[in-house]
Amino acid sequence: MNGEPGDDRLMLRFVPFVFALAVLSATGCTSRVHYPREVSHAPRLVPVTEKVEADFVYEKQATFALDGLEGQTRNFRVQALTMRSSGENGQEDNLVTARYFQSKRPGPKPLVIVLPIWGVHTLPSDALARHVTQEGGGAVNVLQLHGWYRLFDMERLALASTPREFKSLMDRMARRVINTVIDIRRILDWAEARPDIDRHRIALVGFSLGAGVASIALANEPRIGAGVLVMGSASPHDAFATCGGAASELREIITSRFGWSKEEYRTLLESALARIDPARFPGRVDPRRVLIIEAGKDTCLPAPARRRLWEVMGRPARIVYQYDHRTSFFAMTFLGGGILQKEIFQFLRKAFDLGGDDATHVRATAHP
């Protein structure tokens, strides 16, 4: 889903992309296009408070527990946090673990919740957390969730011996995503009770699979004031039917074992993953509080699925990088000048009214 099936082990598979990106960095250019929000297509919003889907309803209970101080910087106390998940989440002991960068400044401050790419790579979440804490100078708290193991256990899925077992396992993986969205809602319970967090200025950022999770959370949690969705899409079944890497291996194993055509495989996945398809929630999110960043040449997430996410989110502002899914993430490294996290922070700075330029309200043009 949203890139996870493609086994995006970014830095382990970077050799084919380094030459092109090195050229770009040497010339100081990372090709991308900014598109402003389409105001003329503003949807009729359905307030989230009026219709939270039953899948994501939960009973409030104790959430995060502080595990101790990991370290300190000039502007932050860095704390480890742990919470038991609302159900199976694919992580060790079904725990949600995080690192909280708590500003030392007095008074309530905005909070940025950064989601991982579960079981794939820490580069995007690490790079963004580092940038926000450094550039924010203590004006923003950051909660960086860990995700050491995959939400979709590809090896277990590949061992399914019958179609019924495969469908049951895929339902179980979808339930992990649902539990993760519930856990995000429970994190908001923790956040709004803290005097150091401004409950009215909370943002959620997700990358790849995390963008899909974040989009579902945005549609079902009114306390999230802003969201950034990076390299995500709707229609998770299309990702499983299209991606390379682990998704391709799973596809070949299962279709061969059960004698399915690729279309039969896709149809089964569409049914199994319908509950976690962001397309379920049109008109639930104010597009003024969303930024979408995508890869224009993404071969893992088909263009119709990416457009569907944009439509569901109300056609918000977009930044489109002119690379494929994996290569676009190099805009977060020195090869791309770290431009991607800079643009995320510019959007958040505008959303939090911290001053500075708004990177999302730029005339649609290529930027050298």
C-alpha positions in Angstrom: 0.0 0.0 0.0 1.3 3.4 -1.0 4.8 2.3 -1.7 5.3 -0.4 1.0 4.7 -3.3 -1.4 7.6 -2.0 -3.6 10.1 -2.8 -0.9 11.5 0.7 -1.0 14.8 0.2 0.8 15.9 3.6 -0.3 19.5 3.7 0.6 20.2 0.1 -0.1 19.0 0.4 -3.7 20.3 3.8 -4.5 23.1 3.0 -7.0 20.9 3.3 -10.2 19.7 6.7 -9.1 22.9 8.3 -7.8 24.3 9.5 -11.1 21.2 11.3 -12.2 20.7 12.9 -8.8 24.4 13.8 -8.5 24.0 15.7 -11.8 21.0 17.5 -10.4 22.7 18.4 -7.2 25.8 19.6 -9.0 23.6 22.0 -11.1 21.6 23.0 -8.1 18.4 21.8 -9.7 15.7 19.4 -8.4 12.9 19.3 -11.0 9.5 19.8 -9.5 6.3 21.7 -10.3 4.1 23.5 -7.8 0.3 23.5 -8.3 -1.9 25.7 -6.1 -5.2 24.5 -4.6 -8.0 24.4 -7.1 -10.4 26.8 -5.4 -13.1 26.4 -8.1 -13.5 22.7 -7.2 -13.9 23.2 -3.4 -16.0 20.3 -2.2 -19.0 20.5 0.1 -17.4 19.4 3.4 -18.9 16.7 5.6 -17.7 17.6 9.1 -15.7 14.7 10.6 -17.4 15.2 13.9 -20.7 14.1 12.3 -19.4 10.9 10.8 -16.4 9.1 12.1 -16.5 5.6 10.4 -17.3 2.7 12.8 -13.9 1.1 12.0 -12.1 4.0 13.7 -14.3 4.5 16.8 -12.6 3.6 20.1 -12.9 3.9 23.8 -10.5 6.3 25.5 -7.9 4.8 27.7 -4.4 5.4 29.0 -2.1 6.3 26.2 1.6 7.2 26.1 3.9 6.6 29.0 7.2 8.4 29.3 10.1 5.9 29.3 12.8 8.4 30.2 15.0 11.1 28.8 17.0 10.0 25.8 19.0 13.3 25.6 18.8 17.0 25.4 19.7 19.8 22.9 19.7 23.5 23.4 16.0 23.7 22.5 14.6 20.3 23.2 14.2 17.5 25.8 14.2 14.2 23.8 12.0 11.6 25.4 11.2 8.0 24.6 7.5 7.1 24.7 5.6 3.8 24.6 1.9 3.0 24.2 0.2 -0.4 23.8 -1.6 -0.5 20.4 -5.4 -0.8 20.2 -4.8 -4.2 18.6 -2.4 -6.0 16.4 -0.1 -3.5 14.6 2.7 -5.7 13.4 5.2 -4.2 15.8 7.1 -5.9 18.6 4.6 -6.8 21.4 2.0 -4.7 19.5 3.5 -1.5 20.9 3.5 2.0 19.5 6.9 3.6 20.2 8.0 7.1 19.5 10.5 9.8 20.2 9.2 13.1 21.5 11.1 16.3 20.9 9.7 18.5 23.6 10.5 22.2 23.3 12.1 23.9 26.3 10.2 27.1 25.5 7.4 28.0 27.9 3.8 27.7 26.9 1.8 25.6 24.4 3.4 25.1 21.0 2.3 23.3 17.8 2.9 19.6 17.4 4.1 17.8 14.3 3.4 14.0 14.3 5.7 12.3 11.8 4.8 8.8 10.7 7.3 6.1 9.6 7.5 4.0 6.5 6.9 0.9 8.5 9.6 -1.7 8.1 11.2 0.0 5.1 13.4 3.0 5.8 13.8 5.7 8.4 15.3 8.3 6.1 12.2 10.4 5.4 11.0 10.6 9.0 14.5 11.2 10.4 15.2 13.9 7.9 11.9 15.7 8.5 12.1 15.5 12.3 15.7 16.8 12.2 14.7 19.7 9.9 11.7 20.8 11.9 13.6 20.7 15.2 16.5 22.6 13.7 14.7 25.2 11.7 11.8 25.6 14.2 14.3 26.6 16.9 12.0 25.2 19.6 8.8 26.8 18.3 7.3 23.4 17.4 7.2 20.1 19.2 7.8 16.9 17.2 6.6 13.4 17.8 8.4 10.9 15.6 6.7 7.5 15.6 8.9 4.4 15.1 7.9 1.6 12.8 10.5 -1.1 12.8 8.3 -3.8 11.2 6.0 -3.9 8.2 2.3 -3.4 8.6 1.9 -5.8 5.6 3.8 -9.0 6.3 4.8 -9.9 2.8 6.6 -13.2 3.8 3.6 -14.5 5.7 1.2 -13.5 2.8 3.5 -15.4 0.4 3.1 -18.6 2.4 -0.7 -18.7 2.2 -1.6 -22.2 1.0 -5.2 -21.6 -0.1 -7.1 -18.6 -1.5 -9.2 -18.5 1.7 -6.0 -18.2 3.8 -4.6 -15.5 1.6 -7.8 -13.5 1.9 -7.9 -14.0 5.7 -4.3 -12.8 6.0 -4.9 -9.8 3.8 -7.9 -8.9 6.0 -5.6 -9.1 9.0 -3.1 -6.8 7.4 -5.8 -4.3 6.7 -6.9 -4.5 10.3 -3.3 -3.5 11.3 -3.7 -0.3 9.3 -7.1 0.4 11.0 -5.5 -0.2 14.4 -2.7 2.2 13.5 -5.2 4.9 12.6 -7.0 4.4 15.9 -3.6 4.7 17.7 -3.1 8.0 16.0 -6.4 9.2 17.4 -5.3 8.0 20.8 -2.1 9.9 20.4 -4.3 13.0 20.0 -5.8 12.2 23.4 -2.4 12.3 24.9 -1.4 15.5 23.0 -4.4 17.6 23.9 -4.0 16.9 27.6 -0.5 18.3 27.7 0.1 21.9 28.6 3.2 22.1 26.3 1.1 21.3 23.2 -1.3 23.6 21.5 -4.3 21.3 20.8 -5.5 23.6 18.0 -2.2 23.4 16.0 -1.4 19.7 15.4 -0.2 18.4 12.1 0.3 14.9 10.7 2.9 14.0 8.0 3.1 10.6 6.3 5.4 9.2 3.6 4.5 6.4 1.1 2.4 3.9 3.1 2.3 6.5 5.9 0.6 9.0 3.5 -2.2 6.5 3.1 -2.5 6.1 6.8 -2.3 9.8 7.4 -5.1 10.5 4.8 -7.4 8.1 6.6 -6.6 9.7 9.9 -7.2 13.2 8.5 -10.7 12.1 7.3 -11.6 10.6 10.7 -9.9 12.8 13.3 -11.1 16.5 13.5 -8.3 17.4 15.9 -5.6 17.2 13.2 -5.3 20.7 12.0 -3.0 20.1 9.0 -1.6 17.2 7.0 1.2 16.6 4.5 0.9 13.4 2.3 4.1 12.5 0.6 4.3 9.9 -2.2 0.9 8.4 -1.4 -2.3 7.4 -3.2 -5.7 6.0 -2.8 -6.7 2.5 -4.2 -4.1 0.4 -2.3 -5.0 -2.6 -4.3 -3.5 -0.9 -7.4 -0.2 -0.6 -5.6 -0.1 -4.3 -4.9 -1.0 -5.0 -8.5 1.6 -2.6 -9.9 4.6 -2.3 -7.6 7.9 -4.1 -8.1 10.1 -5.5 -5.4 8.3 -7.5 -2.7 4.9 -6.7 -4.2 5.9 -8.2 -7.5 7.3 -11.3 -5.9 4.1 -11.8 -3.9 2.0 -11.3 -7.0 3.9 -13.9 -9.0 3.8 -16.4 -6.2 0.1 -16.1 -5.4 -1.2 -15.8 -9.0 0.9 -18.9 -10.0 -0.1 -20.9 -6.9 -3.8 -20.3 -7.3 -4.0 -20.0 -11.1 -5.3 -16.4 -10.9 -5.0 -13.8 -13.6 -3.5 -10.5 -12.6 -7.0 -9.0 -12.9 -8.5 -11.6 -10.6 -5.7 -10.9 -8.1 -6.4 -7.2 -8.3 -10.1 -7.7 -7.8 -9.6 -9.8 -4.7 -7.3 -7.2 -3.2 -9.7 -4.4 -4.0 -12.3 -6.2 -1.8 -9.9 -7.1 0.9 -8.4 -3.6 1.2 -11.6 -1.6 0.7 -11.7 -0.7 4.4 -8.4 1.1 4.2 -8.9 2.9 0.9 -8.7 6.7 1.4 -11.2 6.9 -1.5 -13.9 5.9 1.1 -13.8 9.4 2.6 -14.6 12.1 0.0 -15.4 15.6 1.2 -14.1 14.9 4.7 -11.0 17.1 4.7 -10.6 20.8 4.2 -8.2 21.1 1.3 -6.8 24.4 2.7 -5.1 22.4 5.4 -3.5 19.7 3.2 -0.4 19.5 1.0 0.2 16.6 -1.4 3.8 15.9 -2.6 4.0 13.2 -5.3 6.3 11.6 -7.8 5.2 12.4 -11.3 6.8 9.3 -12.8 5.7 7.0 -10.1 5.5 3.4 -11.5 4.5 1.9 -8.1 1.5 4.1 -7.5 -0.5 4.5 -10.7 -1.5 8.0 -11.8 -5.2 7.3 -11.5 -4.7 6.2 -7.9 -2.7 9.3 -7.1 -5.2 11.5 -8.7 -8.0 9.8 -6.7 -6.2 10.8 -3.5 -6.0 14.4 -4.6 -9.7 14.4 -5.5 -10.7 12.9 -2.2 -8.6 15.5 -0.3 -10.5 18.2 -2.2 -7.8 19.1 -4.8 -5.4 20.7 -2.4 -2.0 22.2 -3.3 0.5 19.8 -4.8 4.2 19.6 -5.4 5.1 17.1 -8.1 8.6 15.9 -8.4 9.6 14.7 -11.9 11.1 11.4 -10.8 9.8 7.9 -9.8 8.7 6.9 -6.3 12.1 6.0 -4.8 14.2 8.6 -6.6 12.0 11.4 -5.4 12.9 10.7 -1.8 16.5 11.7 -2.6 15.2 15.3 -2.5 15.5 14.7 1.3 19.2 14.0 1.1 22.3 16.2 0.2 21.8 15.1 -3.4 18.6 17.0 -3.6 19.6 19.7 -1.2 17.0 18.6 1.4 14.4 20.6 -0.5 11.5 18.2 0.2 11.6 18.7 4.0 12.1 22.4 3.5 8.9 22.6 1.5 7.0 20.6 4.1 8.2 22.9 6.8 7.3 26.0 4.8 3.7 24.6 4.6 3.6 23.8 8.3 5.0 27.2 9.2 2.2 28.8 7.2 -0.4 26.5 8.8 0.9 27.3 12.3 1.1 31.0 11.6 4.8 31.1 12.5 5.7 33.5 9.7 7.7 32.9 6.5 6.8 32.0 3.0 4.2 29.5 1.9 5.7 27.1 -0.5 2.4 25.8 -1.7 0.9 29.0 -3.1 3.3 29.4 -6.0 2.5 29.8 -9.6 2.5 26.4 -11.4 6.0 26.3 -13.0 9.2 24.2 -13.0 11.6 25.4 -10.4 15.4 25.3 -11.1 
